[in-house]
Amino acid sequence: MIPKKTLVKDAHIVKIAVELENYVPQLICLDQRQPLTGKIQEICSYWDIADPQNYALEFCDPNNQKYVTEKNRNEIKNGSVLHLSYSPSKTANDTLESLRSGSTMEKTKCLKQLATLSKDHTFAMEFIKEQGLGIIINMIEDPSQRDDDILKYSLASFVELMEHDTISWEILQNNFVQRNIHIVCNFQNFSKECIQSALSNLENIVQNSSKYVLVEKEVTLQDLLRLLQDANSATTQQNAIALINALFMKADEGRKRQIAHTISAKPYRLALIGNASGRPMEMTHQLYVLQMLTLGLLEQRMRMKMNAQDQDAHEKIKELRRIAFDDYSGQMGVGEEHLRRGGGGSGGGNVNFSQFYKKLGFKCDINPAQDFIETPPGILALDCMVYFARTYTQQYTKIVHENSCRADEHECPFGRTSIELVKVLCDILRIGEPPAEQSADFQPMFFTHDHPFEEFFCICIITLNRTWKDMRATAEDFQKVFSVVREQIIRTLKERPENLEEFRAKIALLTYQTITNLRQQERISKEECDSTASAIVKLKEKISPHILDLIKQQRLSYLVEGM
């Protein structure tokens, strides 16, 4: 019997439709090995179009509107609908002709189309090649340009053309930069679209051009924050924060601290987080970047070892002792001078300072300055401890005295645990690391207080002491306690508390017992999930007969022995 001949499907052939306004659509087979120019000639010939060289194919998908090229033709699938339109070259030349000699209405219509067309890389390259970018720049720079639509679409077109990263930002002159600065600083007089584009342009100039000095000089942080307060558009707010971030990253250390200080003012903090609900992902990312940049200013203290000559640091250590043991303040005498030189042993009279530092939980009670040599957390740990002692004096003294009265094996040493906790917090918040490009790990609570990190530490040190007691921990359980505390902090941060009080309330609910229960539930869930995994199921099926056979043999052996 002769076998039937089977038709082999040609993978290079795709069946598509081609549309053109006022023409009956064509259903064709496109050979992906055939040059597009040849196929376009066939399509034009079918419709009696005389100049096929001026035409090209476009994708019709609203989310994928671009010209079909030899590079992207593999995106054409069976059932695709393409549109026959003027080629990028002809469209670019027609656009330039309208921009050079058209009426105001024609220019407006043309620029509106250009703002969309410029998103396509093929068209953008043709337009730039024909010197179109220079015309757009001149239209933006023109101070006599009063038509808001022309300015709006010119700016939008420029933004899209520069998005393709083929032109250096260094080509821009001061006039262009000044024009964008004027729009941002006088935002009340311009449409939100103009402001959004101008903000985007200035951000790119700061990041990619030597002209950033002009932006840094002319655009004040107050201007941007005022814009942030008054803007009723999420995109405008997002672009304003992006520009603040760009200026922050370019600034020197002193300028960075000025920016952070200005942002920390309550009205500006509220402007930043007042738009927190329902914010788009890109807005969240920009806020996360700002959060990382402001917290990153702690890196200097985090990486700074305590210097024996650092008088301020020695005074802070003595202040910790005085606040906790103020009953002895009148007996300090000679010991103060000894401490000033870095010592911490016995002073004058009957006062033995080392015993106080031992009660404070320092490793080196003779010279507690030695505890702040390790980096991280460096001197930042001392800053946080002193802040806690000054701001929450009652809780501080309670923690110190409670622990000094416990049996040695159950003591939770304030000094040692505080230093380790600051190290853990720096690690959780990734202080000293650059912002991740795709992250949106924004924590609004860090924009709700003048000293957010220090307040964060205060809440966490109280949590740590509570957890230590709940676990009935000893010195040997130090790392075990910190693994629980780290988990308490991370789980609470994942809930994105809006402010520090909410963080305090949420972490208070995550007791040691709660963490233990959660771990157990997650372990059971994981085991159940693993047990239903295909590999485990197959293994069970494979070994089950052998196990059943073994059980059968054991039962028979037991019966034989019984007889």
C-alpha positions as CSV (number, residue, x, y, z in Angstrom):
1,M,0.0,0.0,0.0
2,I,1.4,3.4,-1.0
3,P,1.5,5.7,2.1
4,K,-0.4,8.9,1.9
5,K,1.7,12.0,1.2
6,T,1.7,14.2,4.2
7,L,2.0,18.0,3.8
8,V,4.9,19.5,5.8
9,K,3.9,22.9,7.2
10,D,6.3,25.6,6.1
11,A,7.4,27.4,9.3
12,H,8.5,30.4,7.2
13,I,5.0,31.2,5.9
14,V,2.6,33.3,8.0
15,K,-0.9,34.2,7.0
16,I,-1.7,37.8,7.7
17,A,-4.1,40.6,6.8
18,V,-3.0,44.0,5.4
19,E,-5.2,47.1,5.7
20,L,-5.3,50.5,4.0
21,E,-7.9,53.1,4.5
22,N,-10.6,53.1,1.8
23,Y,-9.2,49.8,0.3
24,V,-10.5,46.2,0.7
25,P,-8.1,44.4,3.1
26,Q,-5.8,41.8,1.6
27,L,-5.3,38.4,3.1
28,I,-1.8,37.2,2.1
29,C,0.8,34.7,2.9
30,L,4.1,36.3,3.9
31,D,7.3,34.3,3.4
32,Q,9.6,35.5,6.2
33,R,12.6,34.7,4.0
34,Q,11.5,37.1,1.3
35,P,12.7,40.8,1.7
36,L,9.9,43.1,2.9
37,T,10.5,45.5,0.0
38,G,9.4,42.8,-2.5
39,K,6.3,42.0,-0.5
40,I,5.4,45.7,-0.2
41,Q,5.7,46.1,-4.0
42,E,3.2,43.2,-4.4
43,I,0.8,44.7,-2.0
44,C,1.0,48.1,-3.7
45,S,0.6,46.6,-7.1
46,Y,-2.6,44.8,-6.0
47,W,-4.1,48.2,-4.9
48,D,-2.6,50.0,-8.0
49,I,-0.3,52.2,-5.8
50,A,2.3,53.7,-8.1
51,D,5.2,54.6,-5.6
52,P,5.8,51.5,-3.4
53,Q,9.1,52.9,-2.3
54,N,7.2,55.5,-0.2
55,Y,5.3,52.8,1.8
56,A,6.0,50.5,4.7
57,L,4.1,48.1,6.9
58,E,3.1,48.9,10.5
59,F,1.8,46.8,13.4
60,C,-1.8,47.6,14.2
61,D,-1.7,46.5,17.9
62,P,-2.4,49.6,20.0
63,N,0.3,48.4,22.4
64,N,2.8,47.7,19.6
65,Q,2.4,50.5,17.1
66,K,5.7,50.6,15.2
67,Y,7.1,50.0,11.7
68,V,7.8,46.5,10.6
69,T,11.5,46.1,9.8
70,E,13.8,43.3,8.9
71,K,14.9,43.2,12.5
72,N,11.5,42.9,14.1
73,R,9.6,41.0,11.4
74,N,9.8,37.9,13.5
75,E,7.1,39.4,15.7
76,I,4.6,38.9,12.9
77,K,2.5,35.8,13.7
78,N,-0.3,33.9,12.0
79,G,-3.4,36.1,12.1
80,S,-1.5,39.4,12.6
81,V,-3.1,42.5,11.1
82,L,-0.7,45.0,9.5
83,H,-1.3,48.5,8.1
84,L,0.2,49.9,4.9
85,S,1.4,53.4,5.6
86,Y,3.9,56.0,4.4
87,S,7.5,54.9,5.0
88,P,9.5,56.4,7.9
89,S,11.6,58.4,5.5
90,K,8.6,60.0,3.7
91,T,6.7,60.6,6.9
92,A,9.8,62.3,8.4
93,N,10.2,64.6,5.4
94,D,6.5,65.5,5.3
95,T,6.6,66.3,9.0
96,L,9.6,68.6,8.5
97,E,8.0,70.3,5.6
98,S,4.9,71.1,7.8
99,L,7.1,72.3,10.7
100,R,9.1,74.6,8.4
101,S,6.3,76.2,6.4
102,G,2.9,75.1,7.8
103,S,0.3,77.3,9.6
104,T,0.0,77.2,13.4
105,M,-2.9,74.7,13.1
106,E,-0.9,72.5,10.7
107,K,2.2,72.7,13.0
108,T,0.0,71.7,16.1
109,K,-1.5,68.7,14.3
110,C,1.9,67.7,13.0
111,L,3.6,67.9,16.4
112,K,0.8,66.0,18.0
113,Q,1.4,63.1,15.5
114,L,5.2,63.5,16.0
115,A,4.9,63.0,19.8
116,T,3.5,59.5,19.0
117,L,5.6,58.7,15.9
118,S,8.8,59.5,17.8
119,K,8.3,56.5,20.1
120,D,9.2,54.3,17.1
121,H,12.9,53.8,16.8
122,T,12.9,53.5,13.0
123,F,11.0,56.8,12.5
124,A,13.0,58.6,15.2
125,M,16.3,57.7,13.4
126,E,15.0,59.0,10.1
127,F,13.7,62.2,11.7
128,I,17.0,62.9,13.5
129,K,19.0,62.1,10.3
130,E,17.0,64.8,8.5
131,Q,18.0,67.4,11.2
132,G,14.5,67.3,12.7
133,L,15.7,67.4,16.3
134,G,17.3,70.8,15.8
135,I,14.0,72.2,14.6
136,I,12.2,70.8,17.7
137,I,14.9,72.3,20.0
138,N,14.5,75.7,18.3
139,M,10.8,75.6,18.7
140,I,11.2,74.9,22.5
141,E,13.8,77.6,23.0
142,D,11.8,80.3,21.2
143,P,10.7,82.7,24.0
144,S,8.1,84.2,21.7
145,Q,6.2,80.9,21.4
146,R,2.9,81.5,23.2
147,D,0.9,78.6,21.8
148,D,0.6,76.1,24.7
149,D,-0.2,73.2,22.4
150,I,2.8,73.7,20.2
151,L,5.1,73.9,23.3
152,K,3.4,70.9,24.8
153,Y,3.8,68.6,21.8
154,S,7.3,70.0,21.0
155,L,8.5,69.0,24.5
156,A,6.8,65.6,24.3
157,S,8.4,64.9,20.9
158,F,11.8,65.9,22.2
159,V,11.4,63.6,25.3
160,E,10.5,60.7,23.0
161,L,13.3,61.3,20.5
162,M,15.9,61.4,23.3
163,E,14.6,58.2,24.8
164,H,16.3,56.2,22.1
165,D,19.8,57.1,23.5
166,T,21.4,57.9,20.1
167,I,22.0,61.6,20.8
168,S,24.2,63.0,23.5
169,W,22.7,65.4,26.0
170,E,25.8,67.5,25.7
171,I,24.5,69.0,22.4
172,L,22.0,71.2,24.3
173,Q,22.8,74.8,24.8
174,N,22.1,77.1,27.8
175,N,19.0,78.5,26.1
176,F,17.4,75.1,26.0
177,V,18.2,74.4,29.7
178,Q,17.0,77.8,30.8
179,R,13.7,77.4,28.9
180,N,13.0,74.1,30.8
181,I,14.1,75.7,34.1
182,H,11.7,78.6,33.4
183,I,8.8,76.2,32.9
184,V,9.5,74.3,36.1
185,C,10.0,77.5,38.3
186,N,6.9,79.1,36.8
187,F,4.8,76.0,36.7
188,Q,1.6,77.9,37.4
189,N,1.7,79.4,33.9
190,F,2.1,76.1,32.0
191,S,0.1,72.9,31.3
192,K,0.9,69.8,33.3
193,E,2.2,68.1,30.1
194,C,4.7,70.9,29.6
195,I,5.8,70.7,33.3
196,Q,6.2,66.9,33.1
197,S,8.3,67.0,30.0
198,A,10.5,69.9,31.4
199,L,11.1,67.9,34.6
200,S,12.1,64.9,32.6
201,N,14.5,66.9,30.5
202,L,16.1,68.5,33.5
203,E,16.5,65.1,35.2
204,N,18.3,63.8,32.1
205,I,20.5,67.0,31.9
206,V,21.5,66.5,35.5
207,Q,22.4,62.9,35.0
208,N,24.0,63.1,31.5
209,S,25.3,66.6,30.8
210,S,27.9,69.1,32.1
211,K,25.0,71.6,32.1
212,Y,23.7,70.1,35.3
213,V,25.6,72.9,37.2
214,L,23.1,75.4,35.7
215,V,20.2,73.3,36.8
216,E,21.7,72.9,40.3
217,K,22.2,76.7,40.5
218,E,18.8,77.8,39.1
219,V,16.3,75.2,40.4
220,T,15.9,75.4,44.1
221,L,14.7,72.6,46.2
222,Q,11.9,74.8,47.5
223,D,10.7,75.3,43.9
224,L,10.5,71.5,43.4
225,L,8.8,70.9,46.7
226,R,6.3,73.7,46.1
227,L,5.6,72.0,42.8
228,L,5.2,68.7,44.5
229,Q,2.7,70.2,47.0
230,D,0.6,71.9,44.3
231,A,0.7,69.3,41.5
232,N,-2.5,67.3,41.0
233,S,-0.9,64.9,38.6
234,A,0.9,61.7,39.7
235,T,3.3,61.9,36.7
236,T,4.3,65.5,37.6
237,Q,4.9,64.4,41.2
238,Q,6.9,61.4,40.1
239,N,9.1,63.5,37.7
240,A,9.6,66.1,40.4
241,I,10.9,63.4,42.9
242,A,13.1,61.9,40.1
243,L,14.7,65.4,39.6
244,I,15.3,65.8,43.3
245,N,16.9,62.3,43.3
246,A,19.1,63.3,40.4
247,L,20.2,66.5,42.1
248,F,20.8,64.6,45.3
249,M,23.1,62.0,43.6
250,K,25.1,64.7,41.9
251,A,25.6,66.8,45.0
252,D,28.7,66.8,47.3
253,E,28.3,65.6,50.9
254,G,27.5,69.0,52.3
255,R,24.9,69.7,49.7
256,K,23.3,66.2,50.2
257,R,22.9,67.0,53.9
258,Q,21.3,70.4,53.0
259,I,18.8,68.6,50.7
260,A,18.0,66.0,53.3
261,H,17.5,68.7,56.0
262,T,15.1,70.6,53.7
263,I,13.1,67.5,52.8
264,S,12.8,66.6,56.5
265,A,10.7,69.7,57.2
266,K,7.2,68.5,58.0
267,P,5.3,70.3,55.2
268,Y,7.7,68.8,52.6
269,R,7.5,65.3,54.2
270,L,3.7,65.5,54.0
271,A,4.0,66.5,50.3
272,L,6.1,63.5,49.7
273,I,4.0,60.9,51.4
274,G,0.6,62.6,51.1
275,N,0.3,61.0,47.7
276,A,1.2,57.5,49.0
277,S,-2.1,55.8,48.5
278,G,-2.7,54.4,45.1
279,R,0.6,55.7,43.8
280,P,1.9,54.1,40.5
281,M,4.9,51.7,40.6
282,E,7.3,54.2,39.1
283,M,6.3,56.8,41.7
284,T,6.9,54.2,44.5
285,H,10.3,53.5,43.0
286,Q,11.3,57.2,43.0
287,L,10.2,57.5,46.6
288,Y,12.3,54.4,47.4
289,V,15.3,55.9,45.7
290,L,14.9,59.1,47.8
291,Q,14.5,57.0,50.9
292,M,17.8,55.1,50.1
293,L,19.6,58.4,49.4
294,T,18.5,60.1,52.7
295,L,19.2,57.0,54.8
296,G,22.5,56.6,53.0
297,L,23.7,59.8,54.7
298,L,24.1,57.6,57.8
299,E,26.9,55.6,56.1
300,Q,29.6,58.0,57.1
301,R,28.8,57.5,60.8
302,M,28.2,53.8,60.2
303,R,31.7,53.3,58.8
304,M,33.5,55.6,61.3
305,K,35.5,54.0,64.1
306,M,35.5,55.7,67.5
307,N,38.6,57.9,67.7
308,A,40.4,58.1,71.1
309,Q,40.6,61.9,70.5
310,D,36.9,62.2,69.8
311,Q,35.8,64.3,72.7
312,D,32.1,64.4,71.7
313,A,32.0,60.6,71.6
314,H,33.6,60.2,75.0
315,E,31.1,62.7,76.4
316,K,28.2,60.6,74.9
317,I,29.5,57.5,76.6
318,K,29.7,59.4,79.9
319,E,26.2,60.7,79.3
320,L,24.8,57.2,78.9
321,R,26.3,56.4,82.3
322,R,25.1,59.6,84.0
323,I,21.5,59.2,82.7
324,A,21.3,55.6,83.9
325,F,23.1,56.1,87.2
326,D,22.5,59.7,88.1
327,D,22.4,58.9,91.8
328,Y,26.2,58.8,91.6
329,S,26.6,62.1,89.6
330,G,27.9,64.0,92.6
331,Q,30.7,61.5,93.2
332,M,32.4,61.5,89.8
333,G,35.5,63.5,90.7
334,V,38.8,62.4,89.2
335,G,37.2,59.6,87.2
336,E,35.9,62.2,84.7
337,E,39.3,63.2,83.6
338,H,40.4,59.6,83.3
339,L,37.4,58.9,81.1
340,R,38.2,62.0,78.9
341,R,41.6,60.3,78.1
342,G,39.7,57.2,77.0
343,G,39.9,55.3,80.3
344,G,36.9,54.0,82.2
345,G,38.3,52.3,85.3
346,S,38.1,53.5,88.9
347,G,37.9,57.2,89.5
348,G,38.2,59.2,92.6
349,G,36.7,58.3,95.9
350,N,34.8,55.0,96.0
351,V,33.4,55.3,92.5
352,N,34.3,52.5,90.2
353,F,33.1,53.5,86.7
354,S,33.9,50.1,85.2
355,Q,31.1,48.6,87.2
356,F,28.6,51.1,85.7
357,Y,29.8,50.3,82.2
358,K,29.5,46.6,83.0
359,K,25.9,47.2,84.1
360,L,25.3,49.2,80.8
361,G,26.3,46.0,79.0
362,F,29.5,47.0,77.3
363,K,32.0,44.3,76.3
364,C,34.9,46.4,77.5
365,D,33.8,47.9,80.7
366,I,37.3,49.2,81.5
367,N,37.2,51.3,78.2
368,P,33.8,51.2,76.5
369,A,35.1,53.2,73.6
370,Q,36.6,49.9,72.4
371,D,33.1,48.7,71.7
372,F,32.6,51.2,68.9
373,I,35.7,50.2,66.9
374,E,33.9,47.6,64.7
375,T,32.4,49.0,61.5
376,P,29.6,48.7,60.7
377,P,27.9,50.0,62.9
378,G,30.7,52.2,64.1
379,I,29.9,55.5,65.9
380,L,26.3,55.3,64.5
381,A,25.5,52.8,67.3
382,L,26.6,55.4,69.9
383,D,24.4,58.1,68.3
384,C,21.4,55.8,68.5
385,M,22.0,54.8,72.1
386,V,22.4,58.4,73.2
387,Y,19.2,59.4,71.3
388,F,17.3,56.6,73.1
389,A,18.7,57.6,76.5
390,R,17.8,61.3,75.9
391,T,14.4,60.9,74.3
392,Y,13.1,57.9,76.1
393,T,14.9,58.3,79.4
394,Q,12.4,56.3,81.5
395,Q,12.4,53.3,79.1
396,Y,16.2,53.5,78.9
397,T,16.8,53.5,82.7
398,K,14.2,50.8,83.1
399,I,16.0,48.5,80.6
400,V,19.4,49.1,82.1
401,H,18.3,48.6,85.7
402,E,16.2,45.6,85.0
403,N,19.0,43.8,83.3
404,S,21.6,44.8,85.9
405,C,19.4,43.2,88.6
406,R,19.0,39.9,86.7
407,A,21.2,36.9,87.2
408,D,24.3,37.2,84.9
409,E,23.2,34.4,82.7
410,H,19.9,36.0,81.8
411,E,21.1,39.6,81.5
412,C,20.3,41.3,78.2
413,P,23.4,43.6,77.9
414,F,22.1,47.0,76.6
415,G,25.5,48.1,75.1
416,R,26.3,44.9,73.3
417,T,22.7,44.3,72.0
418,S,22.3,48.0,70.9
419,I,25.5,47.8,68.9
420,E,24.5,44.6,67.2
421,L,20.9,45.9,66.6
422,V,22.2,49.0,64.8
423,K,24.3,46.6,62.6
424,V,21.2,44.5,61.8
425,L,19.1,47.6,61.0
426,C,21.8,48.9,58.6
427,D,21.8,45.5,56.9
428,I,18.0,45.3,56.6
429,L,17.8,48.9,55.2
430,R,20.9,48.3,53.0
431,I,22.5,51.5,54.2
432,G,25.6,52.3,52.2
433,E,24.3,50.4,49.1
434,P,23.1,52.1,45.9
435,P,19.4,52.0,45.2
436,A,18.3,49.0,43.2
437,E,17.1,49.8,39.7
438,Q,13.8,47.9,39.9
439,S,13.0,48.0,43.6
440,A,9.9,49.6,45.1
441,D,10.6,48.9,48.7
442,F,9.4,52.3,49.9
443,Q,8.7,52.7,53.6
444,P,6.5,55.8,54.2
445,M,7.3,55.8,58.0
446,F,10.8,57.1,57.3
447,F,9.3,60.3,56.1
448,T,7.1,60.9,59.2
449,H,9.8,62.0,61.7
450,D,12.7,64.4,62.0
451,H,14.9,61.5,63.2
452,P,13.4,58.4,61.6
453,F,16.3,56.0,61.9
454,E,16.9,56.8,65.6
455,E,13.2,56.4,66.3
456,F,13.2,53.1,64.4
457,F,16.1,51.9,66.6
458,C,14.3,53.0,69.8
459,I,11.2,50.9,68.9
460,C,13.4,47.9,67.9
461,I,15.6,48.0,71.1
462,I,12.5,47.8,73.2
463,T,11.2,44.9,71.1
464,L,14.6,43.2,71.5
465,N,14.5,43.4,75.3
466,R,10.9,42.1,75.3
467,T,11.8,39.2,73.0
468,W,14.9,38.4,75.2
469,K,12.7,38.1,78.2
470,D,10.0,36.0,76.3
471,M,12.7,33.6,75.2
472,R,14.3,33.4,78.7
473,A,17.5,33.9,76.8
474,T,21.0,33.7,78.2
475,A,24.3,35.0,76.7
476,E,24.6,31.8,74.7
477,D,21.3,32.5,73.0
478,F,22.5,35.9,71.6
479,Q,22.4,35.0,67.9
480,K,19.2,33.0,68.3
481,V,17.5,36.1,69.8
482,F,18.7,38.3,67.0
483,S,17.4,35.9,64.4
484,V,14.0,36.2,65.9
485,V,14.3,40.0,66.2
486,R,15.4,40.3,62.6
487,E,12.4,38.3,61.5
488,Q,10.1,40.5,63.7
489,I,11.4,43.6,62.0
490,I,11.4,42.2,58.4
491,R,7.8,40.8,58.7
492,T,6.6,44.2,60.1
493,L,8.3,46.2,57.3
494,K,6.6,44.0,54.7
495,E,3.3,45.4,55.9
496,R,4.4,48.9,54.9
497,P,3.4,50.8,58.1
498,E,2.4,54.4,57.2
499,N,4.2,55.8,60.3
500,L,6.4,54.9,63.2
501,E,3.5,54.5,65.6
502,E,1.9,51.9,63.3
503,F,5.2,50.1,63.1
504,R,5.4,50.1,66.9
505,A,1.9,48.7,67.2
506,K,2.4,46.0,64.5
507,I,5.7,44.8,65.8
508,A,4.3,44.6,69.3
509,L,1.9,41.9,68.0
510,L,4.7,39.8,66.6
511,T,5.8,38.2,69.9
512,Y,8.3,35.4,70.1
513,Q,5.4,32.9,70.5
514,T,3.8,34.4,67.3
515,I,7.0,34.1,65.4
516,T,7.4,30.5,66.5
517,N,3.8,29.6,65.4
518,L,4.3,31.3,62.1
519,R,7.5,29.4,61.5
520,Q,5.8,26.2,62.3
521,Q,2.9,26.9,60.0
522,E,5.2,27.8,57.1
523,R,7.3,24.7,57.7
524,I,4.1,22.5,57.6
525,S,2.9,24.3,54.4
526,K,6.3,23.8,52.8
527,E,6.3,20.2,53.7
528,E,2.8,19.7,52.3
529,C,3.8,21.5,49.1
530,D,7.0,19.5,48.8
531,S,5.1,16.3,49.3
532,T,2.8,17.0,46.3
533,A,5.7,18.0,44.0
534,S,5.8,15.9,40.9
535,A,9.3,14.5,41.7
536,I,8.2,13.4,45.2
537,V,5.0,11.8,43.8
538,K,7.0,9.9,41.2
539,L,9.4,8.7,43.9
540,K,6.6,7.6,46.1
541,E,5.0,5.6,43.2
542,K,8.4,4.0,42.5
543,I,9.2,2.9,46.0
544,S,5.7,2.1,47.3
545,P,5.6,-1.5,46.0
546,H,9.0,-2.2,47.6
547,I,7.8,-0.7,50.9
548,L,4.6,-2.7,50.8
549,D,6.5,-5.9,50.0
550,L,8.9,-5.3,52.9
551,I,6.0,-4.8,55.3
552,K,4.4,-8.0,54.0
553,Q,7.7,-9.9,54.6
554,Q,8.0,-8.5,58.1
555,R,4.5,-9.5,59.0
556,L,5.0,-13.0,57.8
557,S,8.3,-13.3,59.7
558,Y,6.5,-12.1,62.8
559,L,3.8,-14.8,62.4
560,V,6.3,-17.5,61.8
561,E,8.2,-16.6,64.9
562,G,5.0,-16.5,66.8
563,M,4.1,-20.0,65.8
